[in-house]
């Protein structure tokens, strides 16, 4: 057992011991709840002061703080729409990914891959990093609204955290992933970030209910508001498929399989089956020349496996070299994924936020089952459209069945998308813009 696994096991045992002692557990919970309420009240004072502050004249100024590029597809449709509307002035501020506990992991490293990516893709962006742990002054843009790419303050420099930004701007949130279980709801809609969020544009009704319950006082005081809008990225996919085909152009094949393993084997947060399937998938590719296989692991997967000891650095390198040696296999570690996802004939996946976009394509999807997932009603509705498997043999039996059939038409019955994304799905950008315009008259 790795040191990381031992630590997790020890923490789990300590929690079990605390829960077994009702008095100690109750006392700990009371202390935590008191601290949480105190922090929320402090945040509400900031939001109240912000609401009373008159805005500067001129266009409505919206800033997107970009950092986690795979989540840009959730915000880009809104960004492009606002760019064509002269009532808005829009900016992108790019923060490098290598930040932990509000500081650069390596202060001497002044590179900014996020900024480089946006510039290379034709965006007019601002480099947030101006020196060793020195940051562009966001206040100079006089933003009315700010969107982060992820709701994690520890991944931001201190000056870009939600608590700091809320002192002079309304913070808005569109999550980078739909919440598919109670555990994911708790992780994504965390107090540290969302205590200072003014407008939360939720992907589904479960997110709205969860937020409104946790932030009841802020909602009642009309200092915090939720709008169940669905996801702009899904609305866009339903209107038209992307013109590009992603990384598929890098391999020649007549049929396309995309495999997207999760980053952690912990079943409580979805569970990755990469270690179970990796050898079988490469063997399948060897014996099926006309089938292309794109493997797109979660960006944190290899790093996490090396950290937990589940794979050594040599084993990771050997796997990457093995992929490179096969002409019909491509290991995709690029930033964006939407084009590749939509153009795939079959998706094989663990639990993942990208499933909602795949769902919108109405194409075959194979999902490894998870027991006792405490899933949201929306997620339970969505997975009715997927093929659920629980073994390696079932994965490949399902793939062979799909590849042997004609899927020029949808393989599944039509599902009412509003059951998953709420009544405003298909109209998300209009609802968001209306809120930004009306809220700007604060």
C-alpha positions in Angstrom: 0.0 0.0 0.0 1.4 3.4 -1.0 1.9 6.2 1.6 -1.0 8.1 0.1 -3.3 5.1 0.5 -2.2 4.5 4.0 -2.9 8.1 4.9 -6.4 7.9 3.3 -7.0 4.6 5.2 -5.9 6.2 8.5 -8.2 9.2 8.0 -11.1 6.9 7.2 -10.5 4.9 10.4 -10.3 8.1 12.5 -13.6 9.4 11.0 -15.3 6.0 11.8 -14.0 6.2 15.3 -15.4 9.7 15.7 -18.8 8.7 14.3 -19.0 5.7 16.7 -18.7 8.1 19.6 -21.9 10.1 19.3 -20.9 12.8 21.8 -17.5 13.6 20.2 -19.0 13.5 16.7 -21.9 15.8 17.7 -19.5 18.3 19.3 -17.2 18.3 16.2 -20.2 18.9 13.9 -21.5 21.8 16.1 -18.1 23.5 16.0 -17.8 23.1 12.2 -21.4 24.4 11.7 -20.7 27.4 13.9 -17.6 28.2 12.0 -19.4 27.8 8.7 -22.2 30.2 9.7 -19.7 32.8 10.9 -17.9 32.6 7.5 -21.1 32.9 5.6 -22.3 36.0 7.6 -18.9 37.6 6.9 -19.3 36.9 3.2 -22.9 38.3 3.1 -21.6 41.6 4.5 -19.2 41.8 1.6 -22.0 41.0 -0.9 -24.3 43.6 0.7 -21.7 46.3 0.4 -21.0 45.2 -3.2 -24.7 45.5 -4.0 -24.9 49.0 -2.8 -21.9 50.2 -4.8 -22.8 52.2 -7.9 -21.3 50.8 -11.1 -19.1 52.8 -13.4 -20.8 54.1 -16.5 -20.3 52.6 -19.9 -20.7 49.1 -21.3 -21.3 46.1 -19.0 -17.7 44.8 -18.3 -17.4 41.0 -18.1 -14.1 39.2 -17.2 -13.4 35.5 -17.8 -10.5 34.2 -15.6 -9.2 31.3 -17.7 -7.1 28.6 -16.2 -8.5 25.1 -16.8 -8.7 24.9 -20.5 -10.9 21.7 -20.8 -13.7 23.7 -19.1 -13.5 26.6 -21.6 -16.2 24.9 -23.7 -18.7 25.6 -20.9 -18.0 29.4 -21.1 -17.0 30.0 -24.7 -20.5 30.1 -26.2 -21.4 32.8 -23.7 -18.1 34.6 -24.4 -18.6 34.6 -28.1 -22.2 35.9 -27.8 -21.2 38.7 -25.5 -18.4 39.7 -27.9 -20.9 40.4 -30.6 -23.1 42.5 -28.3 -22.0 46.2 -28.1 -23.7 46.5 -24.7 -20.8 44.4 -23.3 -17.0 44.8 -22.9 -15.4 41.4 -22.5 -11.9 40.4 -21.4 -10.0 37.1 -20.8 -7.4 37.0 -18.1 -5.2 33.9 -18.2 -3.8 32.3 -15.1 -1.2 29.5 -15.3 -2.2 26.1 -14.1 0.7 25.5 -11.7 -0.7 27.1 -8.6 -1.2 25.4 -5.2 -2.4 27.1 -2.0 -2.6 30.5 -3.8 1.1 30.5 -4.8 3.0 29.4 -7.9 4.4 25.9 -7.4 7.7 27.2 -8.9 8.1 30.9 -8.5 11.0 31.0 -10.9 8.8 29.7 -13.7 7.2 32.7 -15.4 5.7 30.7 -18.3 2.0 30.7 -18.8 0.7 27.8 -20.8 -2.9 29.0 -20.4 -2.0 32.4 -22.0 0.0 30.7 -24.7 -2.9 28.5 -25.7 -5.4 31.4 -25.9 -3.1 33.5 -28.0 -2.3 30.6 -30.3 -6.0 30.1 -30.8 -6.6 33.7 -31.8 -8.0 35.2 -28.6 -7.1 38.7 -27.4 -6.1 37.7 -23.9 -4.2 39.2 -20.9 -1.3 37.4 -19.2 -2.2 37.4 -15.5 1.4 36.6 -14.4 3.5 39.7 -14.5 6.4 38.6 -12.3 7.4 36.1 -9.6 4.1 35.6 -7.8 3.0 39.1 -9.2 -0.3 39.4 -10.8 -2.2 41.7 -13.2 -4.4 44.2 -11.4 -7.9 42.9 -12.2 -9.5 46.0 -10.7 -8.0 48.0 -13.6 -10.6 46.4 -15.9 -13.4 47.7 -13.6 -15.3 44.5 -14.0 -19.1 44.3 -13.3 -19.0 40.5 -13.5 -16.3 37.9 -13.2 -16.4 34.2 -14.2 -13.8 31.7 -13.0 -13.1 28.5 -15.1 -13.2 26.4 -11.8 -14.7 27.0 -8.3 -11.4 26.3 -6.4 -9.8 29.3 -4.6 -6.7 27.4 -3.7 -5.8 27.1 -7.4 -5.9 30.9 -7.8 -3.5 33.6 -6.6 -4.9 35.2 -3.5 -5.9 38.4 -5.3 -8.1 36.4 -7.7 -9.9 34.4 -5.1 -13.7 34.8 -4.8 -13.4 36.6 -1.4 -11.1 39.3 -3.0 -13.0 39.7 -6.2 -16.4 40.0 -4.4 -15.1 43.3 -2.8 -15.4 45.1 -6.1 -17.3 42.9 -8.6 -20.2 40.4 -8.9 -18.9 36.9 -9.1 -20.8 34.5 -11.4 -20.4 30.8 -11.7 -21.1 28.2 -14.4 -19.7 24.8 -13.3 -17.2 23.0 -15.5 -19.0 19.7 -14.9 -22.6 18.6 -14.1 -22.9 17.3 -10.6 -23.8 13.6 -10.8 -23.8 12.7 -7.1 -24.1 14.2 -3.6 -20.3 13.9 -3.1 -19.6 15.8 -6.3 -22.2 18.5 -5.3 -20.3 19.0 -2.0 -16.9 19.1 -3.7 -17.9 21.6 -6.5 -20.4 23.8 -4.7 -18.0 24.4 -1.8 -18.4 27.1 0.8 -14.9 28.5 0.4 -15.7 29.6 -3.1 -19.5 29.9 -3.3 -19.9 32.0 -0.1 -19.1 35.0 -2.3 -20.9 34.0 -5.5 -23.7 36.4 -6.5 -25.2 34.6 -9.5 -25.0 30.8 -9.9 -26.1 29.6 -13.3 -26.7 25.9 -12.5 -26.6 23.0 -14.9 -29.5 21.2 -13.3 -32.2 21.5 -10.7 -30.2 19.4 -8.1 -27.4 22.0 -8.1 -29.9 24.8 -7.6 -31.6 23.1 -4.7 -28.3 22.2 -3.1 -27.0 25.8 -3.3 -30.3 27.3 -2.1 -30.3 25.0 1.0 -26.7 25.7 1.9 -27.0 29.5 1.3 -30.5 30.0 2.5 -29.8 33.3 4.2 -28.0 34.8 1.2 -30.9 33.7 -1.1 -33.6 35.1 1.2 -31.7 38.4 1.4 -31.5 38.4 -2.4 -27.7 38.7 -2.2 -27.3 35.4 -3.9 -29.4 34.0 -6.7 -29.5 30.8 -8.7 -30.8 30.3 -12.3 -31.3 26.7 -13.6 -30.2 27.4 -17.1 -28.6 24.1 -18.2 -25.3 24.3 -20.0 -24.4 26.7 -22.9 -22.0 24.0 -24.3 -24.8 21.5 -24.6 -27.2 24.0 -26.2 -24.5 24.7 -28.8 -24.0 21.1 -29.6 -27.7 20.5 -30.1 -27.8 23.3 -32.6 -24.8 22.2 -34.7 -21.9 19.7 -34.4 -18.4 21.2 -34.5 -16.8 21.5 -38.0 -13.5 20.0 -36.8 -12.9 16.4 -35.9 -10.4 16.9 -33.1 -7.5 14.5 -33.0 -9.1 11.9 -35.2 -7.2 13.4 -38.2 -4.0 12.1 -36.6 -5.0 8.4 -37.2 -6.5 6.6 -40.2 -9.6 4.5 -39.4 -13.1 3.8 -40.5 -14.6 3.4 -37.0 -13.7 5.5 -34.0 -13.6 4.6 -30.3 -12.9 7.2 -27.7 -11.9 6.1 -24.2 -12.0 8.6 -21.3 -10.8 7.1 -18.0 -11.2 9.0 -14.8 -8.3 10.3 -12.7 -8.8 8.3 -9.5 -9.6 4.7 -8.7 -11.6 5.9 -5.6 -15.1 4.6 -6.3 -16.6 7.3 -4.0 -15.7 9.9 -6.7 -16.5 7.9 -9.8 -13.7 5.4 -9.9 -11.2 5.0 -12.8 -11.0 1.6 -14.6 -7.8 2.6 -16.5 -5.7 0.0 -14.8 -8.2 -2.7 -15.5 -8.7 -1.9 -19.2 -5.4 -0.5 -20.4 -3.8 -3.7 -21.6 -7.1 -5.1 -23.0 -7.7 -1.9 -25.0 -4.3 -1.9 -26.6 -4.6 -5.6 -27.5 -8.0 -4.9 -29.1 -6.5 -2.1 -31.2 -3.7 -4.5 -32.4 -6.3 -7.0 -33.7 -8.7 -4.4 -35.3 -6.8 -2.4 -37.9 -9.8 -0.5 -39.2 -10.7 0.7 -35.7 -9.1 3.9 -34.3 -8.7 4.2 -30.6 -8.2 7.6 -29.0 -7.3 7.4 -25.3 -8.0 10.7 -23.5 -7.3 10.3 -19.7 -8.3 12.9 -17.3 -5.5 15.6 -17.2 -4.7 14.6 -13.6 -4.7 10.8 -14.0 -1.1 9.9 -14.7 0.1 12.5 -12.1 -2.3 11.0 -9.5 -1.3 7.4 -10.3 2.4 8.3 -9.9 1.6 10.0 -6.6 -0.4 7.1 -5.2 2.1 4.5 -6.4 -0.5 2.8 -8.6 1.8 3.3 -11.5 5.5 4.0 -11.6 7.0 6.7 -13.9 8.5 3.9 -15.9 5.1 2.2 -16.3 3.6 5.4 -17.4 6.4 6.0 -20.0 6.1 2.4 -21.2 2.3 2.8 -21.7 2.8 6.0 -23.7 5.5 4.4 -25.8 3.2 1.4 -26.5 0.4 3.8 -27.7 2.8 5.6 -29.9 4.0 2.3 -31.5 0.4 1.5 -32.7 -0.7 3.3 -35.9 -4.4 3.2 -34.9 -4.0 4.4 -31.3 -3.5 8.0 -30.2 -3.0 9.2 -26.6 -4.8 12.6 -26.5 -3.3 15.0 -23.9 -4.4 18.1 -25.7 -6.3 20.9 -23.9 -9.7 20.8 -25.6 -11.9 17.7 -26.1 -15.3 18.7 -27.6 -14.5 18.1 -31.3 -12.9 14.7 -30.5 -15.8 13.7 -28.3 -18.5 14.6 -30.8 -16.8 12.9 -33.8 -16.3 9.6 -31.9 -18.5 6.7 -33.0 -18.4 5.1 -29.6 -17.4 6.5 -26.2 -16.2 4.3 -23.4 -16.1 6.2 -20.1 -15.9 6.2 -16.4 -18.1 8.6 -14.5 -17.3 12.0 -16.0 -18.5 15.5 -16.5 -18.2 15.1 -20.3 -21.0 12.6 -20.3 -23.6 15.4 -20.5 -22.2 16.6 -23.8 -22.0 13.1 -25.1 -25.6 12.6 -24.1 -26.5 15.6 -26.3 -25.0 13.9 -29.4 -27.3 10.8 -29.1 -24.4 8.6 -30.0 -23.5 5.2 -28.4 -21.9 5.5 -25.0 -20.6 2.7 -22.8 -20.4 3.5 -19.1 -18.8 1.4 -16.3 -21.3 1.0 -13.6 -20.9 2.3 -10.1 -22.8 0.9 -7.1 -24.1 3.0 -4.3 -23.3 6.2 -6.2 -25.9 8.4 -4.4 -26.7 9.9 -7.9 -28.8 12.9 -8.6 -32.1 12.4 -10.3 -30.8 14.1 -13.5 -27.9 11.8 -13.7 -30.1 8.7 -13.2 -32.3 10.0 -16.1 -29.3 10.6 -18.4 -27.6 7.2 -17.9 -30.8 5.4 -19.0 -29.5 6.2 -22.5 -26.1 4.6 -22.0 -25.0 1.0 -22.1 -23.9 0.1 -18.6 -21.2 -2.5 -18.1 -19.4 -4.0 -15.1 -16.6 -6.1 -16.6 -13.8 -6.0 -19.2 -15.6 -8.7 -21.3 -18.8 -6.7 -21.3 -17.0 -3.6 -22.5 -15.7 -5.3 -25.6 -18.8 -7.3 -26.3 -20.7 -4.0 -26.3 -18.1 -2.4 -28.6 -18.4 -5.2 -31.1 -22.2 -5.1 -31.0 -22.1 -1.3 -31.7 -19.5 -1.6 -34.5 -21.5 -4.3 -36.2 -24.7 -2.2 -36.4 -25.8 0.8 -38.5 -25.8 3.9 -36.3 -26.7 6.5 -39.0 -29.7 7.1 -36.8 -29.8 7.4 -33.0 -29.5 4.1 -31.2 -31.6 5.3 -28.3 -35.1 6.5 -27.7 -35.5 10.2 -27.6 -35.2 11.7 -24.1 -36.6 15.0 -23.0 -33.4 17.0 -22.3 -35.3 19.3 -19.9 -35.6 16.3 -17.5 -31.8 16.5 -17.2 -30.9 20.2 -17.7 -34.1 21.9 -16.6 -36.7 24.0 -18.3 -34.3 26.6 -19.7 -32.1 24.2 -21.6 -31.8 25.4 -25.2 -32.1 29.0 -24.0 -29.2 29.2 -21.5 -27.3 32.1 -23.0 -30.4 34.3 -23.3 -31.3 33.7 -19.6 -27.7 34.4 -18.5 -27.5 37.6 -20.6 -30.9 38.8 -19.3 -29.6 38.3 -15.7 -26.3 40.2 -16.4 -28.2 43.1 -17.9 -30.9 43.4 -15.2 -28.4 42.8 -12.4 -26.2 45.5 -13.7 -28.7 48.1 -12.7 -27.9 47.3 -9.1 
